[in-house]
Structure formats: structure tokens, C-alpha cells
Amino acid sequence: MEIFLVRHGQTAGNLAGRYIGRTDEPLCEEGVAYARQTGVFPDIGCVYVSPMRRAGETAAILFPNARYIVCSDLREMDFGDFEGRSADEMADDSAYRTWVDGGCLDACPNGESAAEFSARICSAFDKIVQDAVSDGKNKECQKDGRLIIVAHGGTIMALMFKYARPLRNYFDWHVKNIQGWHSYLDENMWDKEPALTSYDKLEVLDL
């Protein structure tokens, strides 16, 4: 099965370099324009999407005729007290400096840790895969051999870090807005040895 993990378009927070997780921002004008320039894929029949507005708006532009299956646990990381602020704005924030010095692994104050976030994302993805390859209600989403997810930068990094082979560092999986990763999984081996293989970066979407 082919897997396409696509990051949403730009928001005002993205342009300002802010930590945007639980904040439900829409696409900004630049984000809408760039998404439309990227290309429209009218023949895609089914897309899994984060519940956040920026992901839904992106999916609607790129895949206008698709059925959208909203998966709540694909939402971006909750950055807690860091939410809506930029690194420059928090340069003198001791809690932020401690979090960064620890590799951004510990829980953000009043937010999620990297481990909590990853567990949520990977559990959601596993359910999507199981549903797509079974005879469940969303079987048609895999009928053309493609599984498409429109979500967030953190969501994509967490999935690729967990499942992609060969392994790479977490931040190596970062992609810009309206970019993503294309890979494959073996449906018969997923339960025993879940992995995403033969991956390539989608700097320009090509489905």
C-alpha cells in the first residue's frame, strides 16, 4: 500500500514562526494561494484528515471530491504554555530553555510530552491502517492502493520517526507546508513488523 503524509498549508502562526498546536487557526491568504498553486487532485476518493481547521481547509483545496474521514488523534502536539509564542519571544523563558535543552522531549508545561504525542499519533495511524486493510467501513479508502493523510508537521515527524526504515533522526523528517512523505507498507506484515519503506520526500505533491 502506498502512503502519502501531507502537511497542511501555511497559517499566520506558521509565517510568524510560532508554536501552533491546539490553536485552531485557518489557512492564511498565502497558505490558500500556495495550496491552490500546488495542484488539485480531483480523482482522489478518500482522505484521512486531522480535525484542525488548517488541515481540513488544505484537504478541501487539494482533494475537492474526496470523502474526508476526520481522525481526532491526528491533531498537532499540545505545546501548553508555549502555544502561540515564538522561540524569540521565549528566549528568556527558563521553562522554554529547559525544554529545548532537553531535546524538546519533556512535557511542555500544561501540554504534552514527545512520548505522549508520539503514542497518540502512532495509535491513530495503526487504527487507520487496520481499518483500511480490513473489510471495515472505510475499506474503499484503500481500493486504489493509496492511503492519504493530511495533518501536521509534528504528526508526520512522529510517524516517520516511529515507522520509517531505514531509521533517521526525528527532526530529519521535518517538511514545509504542503510537502510530505511518500512511502509504502506491507499489509501482510503490518501486525508483526510495522514499517514504512522506500520513502521519498514530496517537496512537490505528485499523487
Secondary structure, 3 states (H helix, E strand, C coil): CEEEEEECCCCHHHHCCECCCCCCCCCCHHHHHHHHHHCCCCCCCEEEECCCHHHHHHHHHHCCCCEEEECHHHCCCCCHHHCCCECCCCCCCHHHHHHHHCCCCCCCCCCCCHHHHHHHHHHHHHHHHHHHHCCCCCHHHHCCCEEEEEECHHHHHHHHHHHECCCCCHHHHCCCCCCEEEEECCCCCCCCCCCEEEEEEECCCCC
